[in-house]
Amino acid sequence: MSRVLKKPAAVRDLIANGRHIAKDSLSAAERFLDAAERTFAELARHPHMGRERHFQRRPGLRSWHVDGFDNYLIFYRPIANGVEIYRVLHGARDLRRLLTRRPKRGT
């Protein structure tokens, strides 16, 4: 069975992105959250389908878009029997800054 482990930062990202989308459409926010979970499950089954990314302090990180929400990127690392989700970020954000700063404890 494939497993999906979400870091606390990824959970915070999902909540923040969902709230942001809900400002315009509650149903779109619900679709986003459902699509993110479906995409996580797909990544867990096929952990190497995402693009390799090279960020300082984040070796082995890969990215893939949320299905149907191509501007939102999932940053994850393959693990035994699945994936560990690090962040879920809008592609227009400063990804290098967000992914290379020193991680907070538990993220």
N, CA, C and O atoms as CSV, one atom per row, in Angstrom:
chain,resi,resn,atom,element,x,y,z
A,1,MET,N,N,0.844,-1.192,0.000
A,1,MET,CA,C,0.000,0.000,0.000
A,1,MET,C,C,0.881,1.245,0.000
A,1,MET,O,O,1.858,1.319,0.745
A,2,SER,N,N,0.537,2.209,-0.827
A,2,SER,CA,C,1.283,3.470,-0.911
A,2,SER,C,C,0.873,4.386,0.232
A,2,SER,O,O,-0.288,4.423,0.640
A,3,ARG,N,N,1.852,5.121,0.734
A,3,ARG,CA,C,1.534,6.031,1.838
A,3,ARG,C,C,1.936,7.449,1.486
A,3,ARG,O,O,2.864,7.689,0.714
A,4,VAL,N,N,1.200,8.382,2.082
A,4,VAL,CA,C,1.444,9.812,1.907
A,4,VAL,C,C,1.658,10.399,3.292
A,4,VAL,O,O,0.771,10.354,4.144
A,5,LEU,N,N,2.847,10.951,3.507
A,5,LEU,CA,C,3.138,11.647,4.766
A,5,LEU,C,C,3.218,13.133,4.458
A,5,LEU,O,O,3.956,13.547,3.564
A,6,LYS,N,N,2.461,13.935,5.196
A,6,LYS,CA,C,2.468,15.385,4.978
A,6,LYS,C,C,3.211,16.074,6.108
A,6,LYS,O,O,2.905,15.879,7.284
A,7,LYS,N,N,4.193,16.881,5.734
A,7,LYS,CA,C,4.889,17.701,6.713
A,7,LYS,C,C,3.931,18.793,7.191
A,7,LYS,O,O,3.014,19.166,6.458
A,8,PRO,N,N,4.126,19.312,8.410
A,8,PRO,CA,C,3.253,20.375,8.909
A,8,PRO,C,C,3.159,21.580,7.964
A,8,PRO,O,O,2.090,22.174,7.828
A,9,ALA,N,N,4.261,21.940,7.316
A,9,ALA,CA,C,4.230,23.074,6.382
A,9,ALA,C,C,3.289,22.799,5.213
A,9,ALA,O,O,2.613,23.712,4.738
A,10,ALA,N,N,3.236,21.559,4.746
A,10,ALA,CA,C,2.341,21.210,3.646
A,10,ALA,C,C,0.881,21.324,4.081
A,10,ALA,O,O,0.037,21.788,3.313
A,11,VAL,N,N,0.585,20.908,5.297
A,11,VAL,CA,C,-0.784,21.028,5.818
A,11,VAL,C,C,-1.161,22.505,5.915
A,11,VAL,O,O,-2.266,22.893,5.536
A,12,ARG,N,N,-0.246,23.321,6.419
A,12,ARG,CA,C,-0.513,24.773,6.494
A,12,ARG,C,C,-0.732,25.352,5.101
A,12,ARG,O,O,-1.611,26.191,4.904
A,13,ASP,N,N,0.075,24.902,4.127
A,13,ASP,CA,C,-0.087,25.376,2.751
A,13,ASP,C,C,-1.460,25.019,2.203
A,13,ASP,O,O,-2.116,25.853,1.579
A,14,LEU,N,N,-1.898,23.793,2.430
A,14,LEU,CA,C,-3.213,23.376,1.934
A,14,LEU,C,C,-4.315,24.251,2.509
A,14,LEU,O,O,-5.219,24.671,1.788
A,15,ILE,N,N,-4.243,24.523,3.800
A,15,ILE,CA,C,-5.247,25.366,4.449
A,15,ILE,C,C,-5.205,26.775,3.867
A,15,ILE,O,O,-6.245,27.332,3.515
A,16,ALA,N,N,-4.022,27.346,3.767
A,16,ALA,CA,C,-3.881,28.718,3.242
A,16,ALA,C,C,-4.346,28.808,1.787
A,16,ALA,O,O,-5.049,29.749,1.419
A,17,ASN,N,N,-3.957,27.838,0.963
A,17,ASN,CA,C,-4.370,27.857,-0.440
A,17,ASN,C,C,-5.877,27.683,-0.559
A,17,ASN,O,O,-6.523,28.366,-1.355
A,18,GLY,N,N,-6.432,26.781,0.222
A,18,GLY,CA,C,-7.876,26.576,0.215
A,18,GLY,C,C,-8.624,27.841,0.617
A,18,GLY,O,O,-9.625,28.193,-0.007
A,19,ARG,N,N,-8.154,28.521,1.642
A,19,ARG,CA,C,-8.799,29.779,2.077
A,19,ARG,C,C,-8.695,30.840,0.993
A,19,ARG,O,O,-9.650,31.573,0.736
A,20,HIS,N,N,-7.531,30.917,0.361
A,20,HIS,CA,C,-7.340,31.912,-0.696
A,20,HIS,C,C,-8.298,31.649,-1.867
A,20,HIS,O,O,-8.935,32.576,-2.367
A,21,ILE,N,N,-8.395,30.420,-2.292
A,21,ILE,CA,C,-9.288,30.070,-3.393
A,21,ILE,C,C,-10.745,30.289,-2.992
A,21,ILE,O,O,-11.554,30.726,-3.810
A,22,ALA,N,N,-11.084,29.988,-1.738
A,22,ALA,CA,C,-12.466,30.122,-1.254
A,22,ALA,C,C,-12.946,31.570,-1.251
A,22,ALA,O,O,-14.153,31.813,-1.249
A,23,LYS,N,N,-12.028,32.534,-1.251
A,23,LYS,CA,C,-12.445,33.940,-1.320
A,23,LYS,C,C,-13.254,34.199,-2.581
A,23,LYS,O,O,-14.161,35.031,-2.583
A,24,ASP,N,N,-12.923,33.480,-3.661
A,24,ASP,CA,C,-13.655,33.614,-4.917
A,24,ASP,C,C,-14.726,32.548,-5.076
A,24,ASP,O,O,-15.794,32.812,-5.628
A,25,SER,N,N,-14.442,31.337,-4.592
A,25,SER,CA,C,-15.387,30.240,-4.808
A,25,SER,C,C,-15.138,29.121,-3.805
A,25,SER,O,O,-14.077,28.497,-3.799
A,26,LEU,N,N,-16.128,28.881,-2.966
A,26,LEU,CA,C,-16.026,27.798,-1.993
A,26,LEU,C,C,-15.948,26.446,-2.708
A,26,LEU,O,O,-15.189,25.570,-2.294
A,27,SER,N,N,-16.723,26.275,-3.768
A,27,SER,CA,C,-16.691,24.990,-4.482
A,27,SER,C,C,-15.336,24.766,-5.148
A,27,SER,O,O,-14.862,23.632,-5.207
A,28,ALA,N,N,-14.704,25.829,-5.651
A,28,ALA,CA,C,-13.369,25.688,-6.246
A,28,ALA,C,C,-12.360,25.290,-5.179
A,28,ALA,O,O,-11.469,24.483,-5.444
A,29,ALA,N,N,-12.485,25.844,-3.975
A,29,ALA,CA,C,-11.578,25.490,-2.880
A,29,ALA,C,C,-11.736,24.018,-2.518
A,29,ALA,O,O,-10.746,23.327,-2.278
A,30,GLU,N,N,-12.965,23.540,-2.479
A,30,GLU,CA,C,-13.205,22.126,-2.186
A,30,GLU,C,C,-12.632,21.242,-3.294
A,30,GLU,O,O,-12.051,20.195,-3.011
A,31,ARG,N,N,-12.791,21.655,-4.547
A,31,ARG,CA,C,-12.217,20.904,-5.673
A,31,ARG,C,C,-10.691,20.881,-5.576
A,31,ARG,O,O,-10.062,19.858,-5.848
A,32,PHE,N,N,-10.097,22.021,-5.185
A,32,PHE,CA,C,-8.645,22.087,-5.031
A,32,PHE,C,C,-8.165,21.087,-3.977
A,32,PHE,O,O,-7.230,20.326,-4.225
A,33,LEU,N,N,-8.795,21.087,-2.815
A,33,LEU,CA,C,-8.369,20.190,-1.733
A,33,LEU,C,C,-8.543,18.724,-2.128
A,33,LEU,O,O,-7.680,17.895,-1.841
A,34,ASP,N,N,-9.663,18.404,-2.789
A,34,ASP,CA,C,-9.884,17.033,-3.262
A,34,ASP,C,C,-8.833,16.649,-4.300
A,34,ASP,O,O,-8.284,15.548,-4.263
A,35,ALA,N,N,-8.558,17.574,-5.229
A,35,ALA,CA,C,-7.571,17.308,-6.285
A,35,ALA,C,C,-6.183,17.117,-5.686
A,35,ALA,O,O,-5.426,16.260,-6.140
A,36,ALA,N,N,-5.845,17.905,-4.673
A,36,ALA,CA,C,-4.535,17.767,-4.025
A,36,ALA,C,C,-4.400,16.372,-3.414
A,36,ALA,O,O,-3.368,15.722,-3.582
A,37,GLU,N,N,-5.428,15.912,-2.709
A,37,GLU,CA,C,-5.371,14.582,-2.090
A,37,GLU,C,C,-5.276,13.480,-3.140
A,37,GLU,O,O,-4.532,12.517,-2.958
A,38,ARG,N,N,-6.019,13.611,-4.232
A,38,ARG,CA,C,-5.927,12.625,-5.318
A,38,ARG,C,C,-4.529,12.620,-5.936
A,38,ARG,O,O,-3.977,11.564,-6.242
A,39,THR,N,N,-3.966,13.816,-6.114
A,39,THR,CA,C,-2.627,13.914,-6.700
A,39,THR,C,C,-1.586,13.339,-5.760
A,39,THR,O,O,-0.649,12.681,-6.212
A,40,PHE,N,N,-1.725,13.571,-4.457
A,40,PHE,CA,C,-0.806,12.967,-3.485
A,40,PHE,C,C,-0.827,11.443,-3.626
A,40,PHE,O,O,0.222,10.799,-3.638
A,41,ALA,N,N,-2.026,10.877,-3.731
A,41,ALA,CA,C,-2.161,9.424,-3.847
A,41,ALA,C,C,-1.510,8.916,-5.136
A,41,ALA,O,O,-0.864,7.869,-5.137
A,42,GLU,N,N,-1.682,9.656,-6.224
A,42,GLU,CA,C,-1.054,9.275,-7.495
A,42,GLU,C,C,0.468,9.341,-7.385
A,42,GLU,O,O,1.170,8.459,-7.881
A,43,LEU,N,N,0.969,10.379,-6.740
A,43,LEU,CA,C,2.424,10.497,-6.539
A,43,LEU,C,C,2.945,9.349,-5.678
A,43,LEU,O,O,4.039,8.838,-5.914
A,44,ALA,N,N,2.169,8.951,-4.691
A,44,ALA,CA,C,2.602,7.844,-3.828
A,44,ALA,C,C,2.720,6.552,-4.635
A,44,ALA,O,O,3.596,5.728,-4.369
A,45,ARG,N,N,1.841,6.378,-5.617
A,45,ARG,CA,C,1.908,5.183,-6.470
A,45,ARG,C,C,3.034,5.273,-7.496
A,45,ARG,O,O,3.609,4.258,-7.888
A,46,HIS,N,N,3.350,6.513,-7.934
A,46,HIS,CA,C,4.378,6.747,-8.956
A,46,HIS,C,C,5.293,7.889,-8.502
A,46,HIS,O,O,5.246,8.976,-9.078
A,47,PRO,N,N,6.109,7.663,-7.496
A,47,PRO,CA,C,6.857,8.749,-6.858
A,47,PRO,C,C,7.917,9.434,-7.720
A,47,PRO,O,O,8.387,10.516,-7.369
A,48,HIS,N,N,8.296,8.832,-8.824
A,48,HIS,CA,C,9.337,9.449,-9.646
A,48,HIS,C,C,8.790,10.162,-10.869
A,48,HIS,O,O,9.555,10.537,-11.758
A,49,MET,N,N,7.465,10.359,-10.931
A,49,MET,CA,C,6.906,11.019,-12.109
A,49,MET,C,C,7.130,12.530,-12.081
A,49,MET,O,O,7.066,13.175,-13.127
A,50,GLY,N,N,7.383,13.093,-10.933
A,50,GLY,CA,C,7.630,14.532,-10.841
A,50,GLY,C,C,9.019,14.915,-11.300
A,50,GLY,O,O,9.907,14.076,-11.453
A,51,ARG,N,N,9.177,16.196,-11.513
A,51,ARG,CA,C,10.457,16.759,-11.957
A,51,ARG,C,C,11.425,16.879,-10.786
A,51,ARG,O,O,11.050,17.325,-9.702
A,52,GLU,N,N,12.664,16.480,-11.012
A,52,GLU,CA,C,13.691,16.659,-9.976
A,52,GLU,C,C,13.947,18.142,-9.783
A,52,GLU,O,O,14.035,18.898,-10.751
A,53,ARG,N,N,14.066,18.551,-8.537
A,53,ARG,CA,C,14.356,19.942,-8.208
A,53,ARG,C,C,15.639,19.982,-7.393
A,53,ARG,O,O,15.957,19.042,-6.664
A,54,HIS,N,N,16.366,21.073,-7.523
A,54,HIS,CA,C,17.631,21.191,-6.808
A,54,HIS,C,C,17.594,22.457,-5.952
A,54,HIS,O,O,17.895,23.558,-6.412
A,55,PHE,N,N,17.215,22.259,-4.698
A,55,PHE,CA,C,17.178,23.349,-3.734
A,55,PHE,C,C,18.137,23.013,-2.607
A,55,PHE,O,O,18.179,21.885,-2.116
A,56,GLN,N,N,18.898,24.007,-2.212
A,56,GLN,CA,C,19.805,23.838,-1.089
A,56,GLN,C,C,18.998,23.398,0.127
A,56,GLN,O,O,17.901,23.907,0.357
A,57,ARG,N,N,19.516,22.477,0.893
A,57,ARG,CA,C,18.894,21.924,2.102
A,57,ARG,C,C,17.708,21.003,1.816
A,57,ARG,O,O,17.053,20.540,2.750
A,58,ARG,N,N,17.422,20.732,0.550
A,58,ARG,CA,C,16.292,19.853,0.223
A,58,ARG,C,C,16.693,18.809,-0.818
A,58,ARG,O,O,16.102,18.771,-1.897
A,59,PRO,N,N,17.676,17.964,-0.525
A,59,PRO,CA,C,18.100,16.960,-1.504
A,59,PRO,C,C,16.971,15.979,-1.812
A,59,PRO,O,O,16.186,15.609,-0.938
A,60,GLY,N,N,16.912,15.571,-3.073
A,60,GLY,CA,C,15.924,14.577,-3.485
A,60,GLY,C,C,14.529,15.108,-3.693
A,60,GLY,O,O,13.599,14.332,-3.909
A,61,LEU,N,N,14.361,16.419,-3.632
A,61,LEU,CA,C,13.030,17.009,-3.775
A,61,LEU,C,C,12.583,16.960,-5.227
A,61,LEU,O,O,13.382,17.150,-6.144
A,62,ARG,N,N,11.296,16.704,-5.422
A,62,ARG,CA,C,10.688,16.665,-6.745
A,62,ARG,C,C,9.443,17.558,-6.711
A,62,ARG,O,O,8.973,17.935,-5.637
A,63,SER,N,N,8.914,17.893,-7.892
A,63,SER,CA,C,7.680,18.682,-7.928
A,63,SER,C,C,6.733,18.143,-8.990
A,63,SER,O,O,7.152,17.552,-9.985
A,64,TRP,N,N,5.452,18.362,-8.753
A,64,TRP,CA,C,4.384,17.985,-9.673
A,64,TRP,C,C,3.211,18.916,-9.382
A,64,TRP,O,O,3.039,19.369,-8.250
A,65,HIS,N,N,2.413,19.199,-10.392
A,65,HIS,CA,C,1.281,20.108,-10.206
A,65,HIS,C,C,0.067,19.378,-9.616
A,65,HIS,O,O,-0.088,18.166,-9.769
A,66,VAL,N,N,-0.778,20.145,-8.946
A,66,VAL,CA,C,-2.044,19.606,-8.456
A,66,VAL,C,C,-2.937,19.404,-9.678
A,66,VAL,O,O,-3.121,20.324,-10.474
A,67,ASP,N,N,-3.484,18.217,-9.825
A,67,ASP,CA,C,-4.320,17.878,-10.975
A,67,ASP,C,C,-5.478,18.876,-11.121
A,67,ASP,O,O,-6.306,19.026,-10.222
A,68,GLY,N,N,-5.511,19.551,-12.278
A,68,GLY,CA,C,-6.572,20.520,-12.539
A,68,GLY,C,C,-6.274,21.918,-12.009
A,68,GLY,O,O,-7.027,22.854,-12.277
A,69,PHE,N,N,-5.203,22.064,-11.272
A,69,PHE,CA,C,-4.785,23.354,-10.713
A,69,PHE,C,C,-3.292,23.504,-11.005
A,69,PHE,O,O,-2.461,23.470,-10.098
A,70,ASP,N,N,-2.976,23.668,-12.269
A,70,ASP,CA,C,-1.588,23.614,-12.724
A,70,ASP,C,C,-0.676,24.672,-12.126
A,70,ASP,O,O,0.543,24.505,-12.149
A,71,ASN,N,N,-1.227,25.754,-11.592
A,71,ASN,CA,C,-0.399,26.788,-10.980
A,71,ASN,C,C,0.063,26.413,-9.568
A,71,ASN,O,O,0.929,27.081,-9.003
A,72,TYR,N,N,-0.501,25.368,-9.007
A,72,TYR,CA,C,-0.124,24.924,-7.665
A,72,TYR,C,C,0.794,23.720,-7.766
A,72,TYR,O,O,0.455,22.714,-8.389
A,73,LEU,N,N,1.953,23.834,-7.149
A,73,LEU,CA,C,2.974,22.795,-7.225
A,73,LEU,C,C,3.122,22.069,-5.899
A,73,LEU,O,O,3.127,22.675,-4.827
A,74,ILE,N,N,3.241,20.770,-6.003
A,74,ILE,CA,C,3.487,19.920,-4.839
A,74,ILE,C,C,4.983,19.625,-4.824
A,74,ILE,O,O,5.533,19.139,-5.813
A,75,PHE,N,N,5.631,19.913,-3.721
A,75,PHE,CA,C,7.043,19.597,-3.544
A,75,PHE,C,C,7.112,18.412,-2.580
A,75,PHE,O,O,6.607,18.473,-1.459
A,76,TYR,N,N,7.740,17.348,-3.037
A,76,TYR,CA,C,7.717,16.106,-2.279
A,76,TYR,C,C,9.023,15.335,-2.469
A,76,TYR,O,O,9.844,15.643,-3.333
A,77,ARG,N,N,9.170,14.338,-1.636
A,77,ARG,CA,C,10.334,13.449,-1.730
A,77,ARG,C,C,9.823,12.009,-1.690
A,77,ARG,O,O,9.018,11.660,-0.827
A,78,PRO,N,N,10.289,11.172,-2.624
A,78,PRO,CA,C,9.939,9.747,-2.548
A,78,PRO,C,C,10.507,9.130,-1.267
A,78,PRO,O,O,11.636,9.425,-0.873
A,79,ILE,N,N,9.727,8.289,-0.636
A,79,ILE,CA,C,10.154,7.532,0.539
A,79,ILE,C,C,9.759,6.076,0.308
A,79,ILE,O,O,9.109,5.757,-0.687
A,80,ALA,N,N,10.148,5.207,1.213
A,80,ALA,CA,C,9.765,3.798,1.092
A,80,ALA,C,C,8.246,3.688,1.037
A,80,ALA,O,O,7.553,4.148,1.945
A,81,ASN,N,N,7.737,3.087,-0.012
A,81,ASN,CA,C,6.301,2.841,-0.189
A,81,ASN,C,C,5.452,4.097,-0.305
A,81,ASN,O,O,4.276,4.068,0.056
A,82,GLY,N,N,6.014,5.208,-0.800
A,82,GLY,CA,C,5.181,6.390,-0.968
A,82,GLY,C,C,5.954,7.673,-1.118
A,82,GLY,O,O,7.052,7.696,-1.674
A,83,VAL,N,N,5.360,8.754,-0.609
A,83,VAL,CA,C,5.958,10.077,-0.712
A,83,VAL,C,C,5.768,10.855,0.583
A,83,VAL,O,O,4.852,10.603,1.365
A,84,GLU,N,N,6.671,11.810,0.777
A,84,GLU,CA,C,6.555,12.763,1.873
A,84,GLU,C,C,6.346,14.131,1.225
A,84,GLU,O,O,7.187,14.603,0.461
A,85,ILE,N,N,5.225,14.751,1.538
A,85,ILE,CA,C,4.850,16.038,0.957
A,85,ILE,C,C,5.448,17.146,1.825
A,85,ILE,O,O,5.166,17.238,3.020
A,86,TYR,N,N,6.282,17.987,1.200
A,86,TYR,CA,C,6.921,19.079,1.938
A,86,TYR,C,C,6.145,20.374,1.869
A,86,TYR,O,O,5.907,21.014,2.894
A,87,ARG,N,N,5.748,20.767,0.675
A,87,ARG,CA,C,5.042,22.042,0.506
A,87,ARG,C,C,4.061,21.900,-0.648
A,87,ARG,O,O,4.217,21.033,-1.508
A,88,VAL,N,N,3.040,22.768,-0.659
A,88,VAL,CA,C,2.108,22.901,-1.773
A,88,VAL,C,C,2.005,24.401,-2.013
A,88,VAL,O,O,1.347,25.111,-1.252
A,89,LEU,N,N,2.657,24.887,-3.071
A,89,LEU,CA,C,2.833,26.322,-3.275
A,89,LEU,C,C,2.350,26.766,-4.653
A,89,LEU,O,O,2.434,26.019,-5.627
A,90,HIS,N,N,1.847,27.987,-4.712
A,90,HIS,CA,C,1.507,28.569,-6.008
A,90,HIS,C,C,2.809,28.866,-6.736
A,90,HIS,O,O,3.759,29.367,-6.135
A,91,GLY,N,N,2.856,28.561,-8.022
A,91,GLY,CA,C,4.072,28.708,-8.805
A,91,GLY,C,C,4.574,30.125,-8.953
A,91,GLY,O,O,5.737,30.329,-9.303
A,92,ALA,N,N,3.718,31.129,-8.693
A,92,ALA,CA,C,4.142,32.527,-8.810
A,92,ALA,C,C,4.908,33.011,-7.578
A,92,ALA,O,O,5.473,34.105,-7.589
A,93,ARG,N,N,4.929,32.211,-6.530
A,93,ARG,CA,C,5.650,32.606,-5.315
A,93,ARG,C,C,7.151,32.435,-5.512
A,93,ARG,O,O,7.592,31.795,-6.467
A,94,ASP,N,N,7.916,33.001,-4.621
A,94,ASP,CA,C,9.375,32.895,-4.676
A,94,ASP,C,C,9.771,31.509,-4.142
A,94,ASP,O,O,10.095,31.349,-2.965
A,95,LEU,N,N,9.738,30.535,-5.019
A,95,LEU,CA,C,9.949,29.142,-4.620
A,95,LEU,C,C,11.332,28.917,-4.038
A,95,LEU,O,O,11.476,28.229,-3.027
A,96,ARG,N,N,12.339,29.482,-4.658
A,96,ARG,CA,C,13.707,29.288,-4.162
A,96,ARG,C,C,13.819,29.782,-2.716
A,96,ARG,O,O,14.385,29.093,-1.868
A,97,ARG,N,N,13.287,30.956,-2.439
A,97,ARG,CA,C,13.357,31.493,-1.071
A,97,ARG,C,C,12.579,30.604,-0.105
A,97,ARG,O,O,13.066,30.289,0.981
A,98,LEU,N,N,11.384,30.202,-0.493
A,98,LEU,CA,C,10.547,29.407,0.397
A,98,LEU,C,C,11.114,28.008,0.659
A,98,LEU,O,O,10.906,27.436,1.728
A,99,LEU,N,N,11.824,27.472,-0.319
A,99,LEU,CA,C,12.319,26.107,-0.178
A,99,LEU,C,C,13.772,26.005,0.257
A,99,LEU,O,O,14.248,24.906,0.539
A,100,THR,N,N,14.486,27.119,0.319
A,100,THR,CA,C,15.885,27.039,0.750
A,100,THR,C,C,16.126,27.666,2.109
A,100,THR,O,O,17.195,27.489,2.693
A,101,ARG,N,N,15.149,28.394,2.619
A,101,ARG,CA,C,15.390,28.943,3.961
A,101,ARG,C,C,15.422,27.809,4.964
A,101,ARG,O,O,14.898,26.719,4.733
A,102,ARG,N,N,16.051,28.104,6.073
A,102,ARG,CA,C,16.212,27.078,7.102
A,102,ARG,C,C,14.850,26.562,7.547
A,102,ARG,O,O,13.972,27.344,7.910
A,103,PRO,N,N,14.680,25.254,7.517
A,103,PRO,CA,C,13.386,24.704,7.939
A,103,PRO,C,C,13.147,24.921,9.427
A,103,PRO,O,O,14.064,24.833,10.243
A,104,LYS,N,N,11.887,25.208,9.758
A,104,LYS,CA,C,11.513,25.321,11.159
A,104,LYS,C,C,11.411,23.921,11.724
A,104,LYS,O,O,11.246,22.952,10.983
A,105,ARG,N,N,11.508,23.818,13.008
A,105,ARG,CA,C,11.419,22.520,13.654
A,105,ARG,C,C,10.078,21.859,13.314
A,105,ARG,O,O,9.020,22.470,13.458
A,106,GLY,N,N,10.140,20.613,12.864
A,106,GLY,CA,C,8.923,19.867,12.543
A,106,GLY,C,C,8.420,20.060,11.137
A,106,GLY,O,O,7.391,19.488,10.777
A,107,THR,N,N,9.128,20.869,10.299
A,107,THR,CA,C,8.648,21.074,8.922
A,107,THR,C,C,9.419,20.240,7.951
A,107,THR,O,O,9.151,20.285,6.750
